[in-house]
Amino acid sequence: GRLLEVVDRLGFAVKLSNGEFWTPQRAEAAFEAGCASVDRCLLFARAGDAAATAVVLLRREAAATPAAVVLGEMRGAAAAARLQAHELPCAVAIDPGPWDEASGCCS
């Protein structure tokens, strides 16, 4: 049979309150690669928001990491990846997971 693989979110761009058009993919990749506690990261924003909110799934060994510490890691990862200020989330929500088909979070 044929297989469909989704590799990106087509057309996902949001105009933030500063007038910048923002897409989350680059920042998500930077946070997943550059944050010691983050296993997976999804960034969400609505048109007119000042910044995104991050929803993260923590690595098992970092399961007790507070959201404030994750946000600090994200600041460091953003600087290392040379992200712009509007690409840094304003808040972090920690999801207990898992993010898989069995839980209904992925398909």
C-alpha positions in Angstrom: 0.0 0.0 0.0 0.8 3.6 -0.1 2.1 5.6 2.9 1.6 9.2 3.7 4.3 10.9 5.9 3.5 14.3 7.3 6.8 16.2 7.7 5.7 19.7 8.6 2.7 21.9 9.2 1.9 23.5 5.9 0.9 27.1 6.1 1.2 27.5 9.9 2.1 31.1 10.2 0.8 33.5 12.8 1.1 37.3 12.9 2.2 38.3 16.4 1.4 41.5 18.1 4.8 43.0 17.1 3.8 42.5 13.4 6.2 39.6 12.8 4.9 36.6 11.0 6.1 33.6 13.0 6.3 29.8 12.3 7.1 27.5 15.1 9.2 24.8 13.4 12.6 26.3 13.7 12.2 27.2 17.4 10.7 23.8 18.3 13.7 22.1 16.7 16.1 24.3 18.6 14.4 23.6 21.9 14.2 19.9 21.4 18.0 19.8 20.5 19.2 22.4 23.0 17.2 21.8 26.2 18.4 19.0 28.5 15.0 18.4 30.0 12.9 18.6 26.8 12.0 15.5 24.8 9.3 17.1 22.6 8.1 20.6 22.2 5.1 22.2 20.5 4.7 26.0 20.3 1.3 27.6 19.9 0.2 31.2 19.4 -2.9 33.0 18.1 -2.8 36.0 15.9 -2.1 39.0 18.0 -0.3 37.2 20.8 2.9 38.7 22.0 4.6 35.3 22.1 3.9 31.6 21.9 3.2 29.2 24.7 5.3 26.0 24.8 3.8 22.6 25.6 6.6 20.2 26.4 7.0 16.5 27.1 10.0 16.1 29.4 12.6 13.4 29.2 12.1 10.6 31.7 15.2 11.5 33.6 14.0 15.1 33.9 10.4 14.4 34.8 10.5 16.6 38.0 11.9 19.6 36.2 9.8 22.7 36.9 8.4 24.8 34.1 10.5 27.8 35.2 13.7 25.8 34.7 12.5 24.6 31.3 11.9 28.2 30.3 15.4 29.0 31.4 16.8 26.2 29.3 14.8 27.5 26.4 16.3 31.0 26.8 19.8 29.4 26.5 18.8 27.2 23.5 17.3 30.3 21.8 20.5 32.2 22.2 22.6 29.3 21.0 20.4 28.9 17.9 20.3 32.7 17.3 16.5 32.8 17.5 14.8 36.2 17.6 13.2 37.4 20.8 9.7 36.8 19.4 10.5 33.1 18.9 11.0 32.5 22.6 7.8 31.4 24.4 6.4 33.4 27.2 5.2 30.4 29.2 5.7 26.7 29.4 3.1 24.0 30.1 4.4 20.5 31.0 2.3 17.7 29.6 2.6 14.3 31.4 2.4 12.5 28.0 2.9 10.1 26.5 2.6 11.5 22.9 1.8 8.4 20.9 -1.1 6.8 19.0 -2.3 4.8 22.0 -2.9 8.0 24.0 -4.6 9.7 21.0 -2.0 12.5 20.8 -0.4 11.4 17.5 -1.7 9.6 14.5 
